Amino acid sequence: MVNQSKPEVAIFGGSFDPPHRGHQEIVLKAVEHLDIDRLIIVPAYLNPFKSTSLASAQK
């Protein structure tokens, strides 16, 4: 029987409203410094501290 390890996955969530270089830098540093196989970015539609969003839910 072959021992296969599970992939290491990290999740980065946020409203990213608007997305900016700071978000990109966090992603780049996470991939560079964390021992992960995959980084999943999960955008939320609406920041809980805002009443509107720059992008529609479809975007």
C-alpha positions in Angstrom: 0.0 0.0 0.0 1.4 3.4 -1.0 1.3 6.2 1.6 0.0 9.3 -0.1 -0.1 12.5 1.9 -2.9 14.9 1.6 -2.2 18.2 -0.1 -1.8 21.2 2.1 -4.4 23.8 1.3 -4.7 27.4 2.5 -7.8 29.7 2.1 -7.6 33.4 1.7 -11.0 35.0 2.1 -12.2 38.6 1.9 -14.4 41.1 0.0 -11.4 42.4 -2.0 -13.6 45.5 -2.8 -11.6 46.8 -4.6 -8.8 44.2 -5.1 -5.4 46.0 -4.8 -1.7 45.3 -4.7 -1.8 44.6 -1.0 -4.1 41.6 -1.6 -1.8 40.4 -4.4 1.2 40.8 -2.1 -0.4 38.7 0.6 -1.1 35.9 -2.0 2.5 36.0 -3.3 4.0 36.0 0.2 1.7 33.1 1.3 2.7 31.0 -1.7 6.4 31.8 -1.1 6.6 31.3 2.7 3.9 28.8 3.6 4.4 25.1 3.0 1.2 24.7 0.9 0.3 22.9 -2.3 -2.7 25.2 -3.2 -4.0 28.6 -2.2 -7.7 29.1 -2.7 -8.9 32.7 -2.8 -12.6 33.1 -1.8 -14.1 36.5 -2.5 -17.2 37.5 -0.5 -19.8 39.6 -2.3 -20.2 42.3 0.2 -17.9 43.6 3.0 -19.9 43.5 6.2 -18.8 47.1 6.9 -20.1 48.4 3.6 -23.6 48.8 2.2 -22.7 48.6 -1.5 -20.1 46.8 -3.7 -18.1 48.1 -6.6 -18.7 44.8 -8.5 -21.8 42.8 -9.1 -22.3 39.4 -7.5 -21.8 37.9 -11.0 -18.4 39.5 -11.4 
